[in-house]
């Protein structure tokens, strides 16, 4: 198995950010953080940062967004769904990844959105 840690050591979290098992790469939930922490409080900015982080993570495995097959999305506010869909569709093309979206009572660091991805090699 191949493990990759991007921010876990910095934030002292007890998990790997991604793990490769055969042709599947599972990514832990990503929030809109950069090297300085959460980018800001705007939903759109946090969501765009998640996709920046995802692209960087996929590159490690020599993959891109076309390899993403699943997204599990947690929203702090379900009313952000229209903005989520608009931005999400600017990153993915058909065939779209399968997806689950739901509201969560709370997210790490008071993030507005967290997304867990699965990719296929």
Secondary structure, DSSP 4 states (H G I P E B T S, - for coil): -EEE-SSHHHHT-SS-SEEEETTEEEEEEE-SEETTEE--S-HHHHHHHHHHHHHHHHHHTT--GGGEEEEEEEES-GGGHHHHHHHHHHH--SSPPEEEEEE-S--GGG-SEEEEEEEE-
